[in-house]
Amino acid sequence: MFVLMTKAVLAYALGSISGSLLLGRRQGFDIRRAGSGNAGGTNALRTRGWRFALVVVVIDIGKGALAAGLALALPTTADSPGLYSEALVCGFAAVLGHVFPVFYGFRGGKGAATVVGTLAVLQPLLLVPLLLVWLLVLGLTGYVGLATVIAGISLLPLTAWIAPQTQGLLIYAAACAALLVLTHAGNLQRLYRGTEHRFERARVFARLFAGRR
């Protein structure tokens, strides 16, 4: 169990390396003081442009994949629940590190990109349907936060469909879905009030359907 705890702490520390905050510090700014104040990829895109946001997303996905991958690769002990279970714990620890980074005053991003990174290792078959759900909602509404929340909620039924026998992964999916809803609570509140930022250019499906009426 000591090995698992050590891996989880290291995964949390890895998750605490925020792409937007790390790059922002090198360029002399704190992205949490711009736009929505969030240290995630969407705010990076809105305030710093697509090149900056792309690097941020790659870092945030990569650290999730690395945390889960290292948990599978590093040796464990006889009292371990199993390498895959350790990878689930470490994956979630990395996501928590992204949301509550110890290196940046526990103010980080919302965790979606890091969740994607962990799933790339834990169950890559989930990525395509999750991406399709996200693109569909974004293309219809233009709301990135709403698309992420709905994709996060769909993670549990998709996991039950694709990997129904993997109980640990089902628990992991439920925990990630709940965390994504919580971290996007502000987006949902602004959506309810009608003040949520909308990417009109992303509403390709809405314009397509409107054009066929």
Contacts in CASP RR format, 6 or more apart in sequence:
PFRMAT RR
TARGET T0000
AUTHOR 0000-0000-0000
METHOD contacts of the structure
MODEL  1
MFVLMTKAVLAYALGSISGSLLLGRRQGFDIRRAGSGNAGGTNALRTRGW
RFALVVVVIDIGKGALAAGLALALPTTADSPGLYSEALVCGFAAVLGHVF
PVFYGFRGGKGAATVVGTLAVLQPLLLVPLLLVWLLVLGLTGYVGLATVI
AGISLLPLTAWIAPQTQGLLIYAAACAALLVLTHAGNLQRLYRGTEHRFE
RARVFARLFAGRR
1 77 0 8 1.000
1 79 0 8 1.000
1 80 0 8 1.000
2 77 0 8 1.000
3 75 0 8 1.000
3 76 0 8 1.000
3 77 0 8 1.000
3 80 0 8 1.000
3 86 0 8 1.000
4 76 0 8 1.000
4 80 0 8 1.000
4 81 0 8 1.000
4 86 0 8 1.000
4 89 0 8 1.000
7 70 0 8 1.000
7 71 0 8 1.000
7 74 0 8 1.000
7 86 0 8 1.000
7 89 0 8 1.000
7 90 0 8 1.000
8 89 0 8 1.000
8 90 0 8 1.000
8 93 0 8 1.000
9 93 0 8 1.000
10 67 0 8 1.000
10 70 0 8 1.000
10 90 0 8 1.000
11 67 0 8 1.000
11 68 0 8 1.000
11 70 0 8 1.000
11 71 0 8 1.000
11 89 0 8 1.000
11 90 0 8 1.000
11 91 0 8 1.000
11 93 0 8 1.000
11 94 0 8 1.000
12 93 0 8 1.000
12 94 0 8 1.000
12 96 0 8 1.000
12 97 0 8 1.000
12 102 0 8 1.000
13 97 0 8 1.000
13 102 0 8 1.000
14 63 0 8 1.000
14 64 0 8 1.000
14 66 0 8 1.000
14 67 0 8 1.000
14 94 0 8 1.000
15 63 0 8 1.000
15 64 0 8 1.000
15 67 0 8 1.000
15 93 0 8 1.000
15 94 0 8 1.000
15 95 0 8 1.000
15 96 0 8 1.000
15 97 0 8 1.000
15 98 0 8 1.000
15 101 0 8 1.000
15 114 0 8 1.000
16 97 0 8 1.000
16 98 0 8 1.000
16 100 0 8 1.000
16 101 0 8 1.000
16 102 0 8 1.000
16 103 0 8 1.000
16 104 0 8 1.000
17 59 0 8 1.000
17 63 0 8 1.000
17 101 0 8 1.000
17 103 0 8 1.000
18 39 0 8 1.000
18 40 0 8 1.000
18 60 0 8 1.000
18 98 0 8 1.000
18 101 0 8 1.000
18 103 0 8 1.000
18 104 0 8 1.000
18 108 0 8 1.000
18 109 0 8 1.000
19 39 0 8 1.000
19 55 0 8 1.000
19 56 0 8 1.000
19 59 0 8 1.000
19 60 0 8 1.000
20 31 0 8 1.000
20 39 0 8 1.000
20 40 0 8 1.000
20 41 0 8 1.000
20 43 0 8 1.000
20 44 0 8 1.000
20 52 0 8 1.000
20 56 0 8 1.000
20 109 0 8 1.000
21 30 0 8 1.000
21 31 0 8 1.000
21 32 0 8 1.000
21 39 0 8 1.000
21 101 0 8 1.000
21 103 0 8 1.000
21 104 0 8 1.000
21 108 0 8 1.000
22 59 0 8 1.000
23 52 0 8 1.000
23 55 0 8 1.000
23 56 0 8 1.000
23 59 0 8 1.000
24 30 0 8 1.000
24 31 0 8 1.000
31 37 0 8 1.000
31 38 0 8 1.000
31 39 0 8 1.000
31 40 0 8 1.000
31 43 0 8 1.000
31 44 0 8 1.000
31 47 0 8 1.000
31 48 0 8 1.000
32 38 0 8 1.000
32 39 0 8 1.000
32 107 0 8 1.000
32 108 0 8 1.000
34 43 0 8 1.000
34 47 0 8 1.000
34 48 0 8 1.000
35 43 0 8 1.000
35 46 0 8 1.000
35 47 0 8 1.000
36 42 0 8 1.000
36 43 0 8 1.000
36 46 0 8 1.000
36 197 0 8 1.000
37 43 0 8 1.000
38 108 0 8 1.000
38 109 0 8 1.000
38 110 0 8 1.000
39 101 0 8 1.000
39 104 0 8 1.000
39 107 0 8 1.000
39 108 0 8 1.000
39 109 0 8 1.000
40 56 0 8 1.000
40 60 0 8 1.000
40 108 0 8 1.000
40 109 0 8 1.000
40 110 0 8 1.000
40 111 0 8 1.000
40 113 0 8 1.000
41 53 0 8 1.000
41 56 0 8 1.000
41 57 0 8 1.000
41 60 0 8 1.000
41 113 0 8 1.000
42 53 0 8 1.000
42 144 0 8 1.000
42 145 0 8 1.000
44 52 0 8 1.000
44 53 0 8 1.000
44 56 0 8 1.000
44 57 0 8 1.000
45 52 0 8 1.000
45 53 0 8 1.000
46 197 0 8 1.000
57 113 0 8 1.000
60 98 0 8 1.000
60 111 0 8 1.000
60 113 0 8 1.000
60 114 0 8 1.000
61 113 0 8 1.000
61 114 0 8 1.000
61 116 0 8 1.000
61 117 0 8 1.000
61 120 0 8 1.000
62 117 0 8 1.000
63 94 0 8 1.000
63 98 0 8 1.000
63 114 0 8 1.000
63 117 0 8 1.000
64 91 0 8 1.000
64 94 0 8 1.000
64 95 0 8 1.000
64 114 0 8 1.000
64 115 0 8 1.000
64 117 0 8 1.000
64 118 0 8 1.000
64 121 0 8 1.000
65 117 0 8 1.000
65 118 0 8 1.000
65 120 0 8 1.000
65 121 0 8 1.000
67 90 0 8 1.000
67 91 0 8 1.000
67 93 0 8 1.000
67 94 0 8 1.000
67 118 0 8 1.000
68 87 0 8 1.000
68 88 0 8 1.000
68 90 0 8 1.000
68 91 0 8 1.000
68 94 0 8 1.000
68 117 0 8 1.000
68 118 0 8 1.000
68 121 0 8 1.000
68 122 0 8 1.000
69 87 0 8 1.000
69 90 0 8 1.000
69 121 0 8 1.000
70 90 0 8 1.000
71 83 0 8 1.000
71 86 0 8 1.000
71 87 0 8 1.000
71 89 0 8 1.000
71 90 0 8 1.000
71 91 0 8 1.000
72 83 0 8 1.000
72 84 0 8 1.000
72 86 0 8 1.000
72 87 0 8 1.000
72 121 0 8 1.000
76 82 0 8 1.000
76 83 0 8 1.000
76 86 0 8 1.000
80 86 0 8 1.000
84 122 0 8 1.000
85 168 0 8 1.000
87 121 0 8 1.000
87 122 0 8 1.000
88 122 0 8 1.000
88 168 0 8 1.000
88 169 0 8 1.000
88 171 0 8 1.000
88 172 0 8 1.000
91 118 0 8 1.000
91 122 0 8 1.000
91 172 0 8 1.000
92 118 0 8 1.000
92 172 0 8 1.000
92 175 0 8 1.000
92 176 0 8 1.000
94 114 0 8 1.000
94 118 0 8 1.000
95 111 0 8 1.000
95 114 0 8 1.000
95 115 0 8 1.000
95 118 0 8 1.000
95 176 0 8 1.000
95 179 0 8 1.000
96 179 0 8 1.000
97 114 0 8 1.000
98 108 0 8 1.000
98 109 0 8 1.000
98 111 0 8 1.000
98 113 0 8 1.000
98 114 0 8 1.000
99 108 0 8 1.000
99 109 0 8 1.000
99 110 0 8 1.000
99 111 0 8 1.000
99 179 0 8 1.000
99 183 0 8 1.000
100 106 0 8 1.000
100 107 0 8 1.000
100 108 0 8 1.000
101 107 0 8 1.000
101 108 0 8 1.000
109 183 0 8 1.000
110 148 0 8 1.000
110 180 0 8 1.000
110 183 0 8 1.000
110 184 0 8 1.000
111 179 0 8 1.000
111 180 0 8 1.000
111 183 0 8 1.000
112 148 0 8 1.000
112 151 0 8 1.000
112 152 0 8 1.000
112 180 0 8 1.000
115 152 0 8 1.000
115 155 0 8 1.000
115 176 0 8 1.000
115 180 0 8 1.000
116 127 0 8 1.000
116 130 0 8 1.000
119 126 0 8 1.000
119 127 0 8 1.000
119 130 0 8 1.000
120 127 0 8 1.000
122 169 0 8 1.000
122 172 0 8 1.000
123 159 0 8 1.000
123 162 0 8 1.000
123 163 0 8 1.000
123 166 0 8 1.000
123 169 0 8 1.000
125 162 0 8 1.000
125 163 0 8 1.000
126 155 0 8 1.000
126 158 0 8 1.000
126 159 0 8 1.000
126 162 0 8 1.000
126 163 0 8 1.000
129 154 0 8 1.000
129 158 0 8 1.000
129 162 0 8 1.000
130 151 0 8 1.000
130 152 0 8 1.000
130 154 0 8 1.000
130 155 0 8 1.000
130 158 0 8 1.000
131 151 0 8 1.000
133 147 0 8 1.000
133 150 0 8 1.000
133 151 0 8 1.000
133 154 0 8 1.000
134 147 0 8 1.000
134 148 0 8 1.000
134 150 0 8 1.000
134 151 0 8 1.000
135 147 0 8 1.000
136 205 0 8 1.000
137 143 0 8 1.000
137 146 0 8 1.000
137 147 0 8 1.000
137 150 0 8 1.000
137 151 0 8 1.000
138 144 0 8 1.000
138 147 0 8 1.000
138 199 0 8 1.000
138 202 0 8 1.000
139 147 0 8 1.000
139 202 0 8 1.000
139 203 0 8 1.000
139 204 0 8 1.000
139 205 0 8 1.000
139 206 0 8 1.000
140 203 0 8 1.000
140 205 0 8 1.000
140 206 0 8 1.000
141 147 0 8 1.000
141 198 0 8 1.000
141 203 0 8 1.000
141 206 0 8 1.000
142 198 0 8 1.000
142 199 0 8 1.000
142 200 0 8 1.000
142 202 0 8 1.000
142 203 0 8 1.000
142 206 0 8 1.000
143 187 0 8 1.000
143 191 0 8 1.000
143 196 0 8 1.000
143 198 0 8 1.000
143 199 0 8 1.000
144 199 0 8 1.000
144 202 0 8 1.000
145 184 0 8 1.000
145 187 0 8 1.000
145 196 0 8 1.000
146 187 0 8 1.000
146 188 0 8 1.000
146 191 0 8 1.000
146 196 0 8 1.000
148 180 0 8 1.000
148 184 0 8 1.000
149 180 0 8 1.000
149 181 0 8 1.000
149 184 0 8 1.000
149 187 0 8 1.000
149 188 0 8 1.000
152 176 0 8 1.000
152 177 0 8 1.000
152 180 0 8 1.000
152 181 0 8 1.000
153 177 0 8 1.000
153 180 0 8 1.000
153 181 0 8 1.000
155 173 0 8 1.000
155 176 0 8 1.000
155 177 0 8 1.000
156 170 0 8 1.000
156 173 0 8 1.000
156 174 0 8 1.000
156 177 0 8 1.000
158 173 0 8 1.000
159 166 0 8 1.000
159 169 0 8 1.000
159 170 0 8 1.000
159 173 0 8 1.000
160 170 0 8 1.000
163 169 0 8 1.000
163 170 0 8 1.000
164 170 0 8 1.000
181 188 0 8 1.000
187 196 0 8 1.000
190 196 0 8 1.000
190 197 0 8 1.000
END
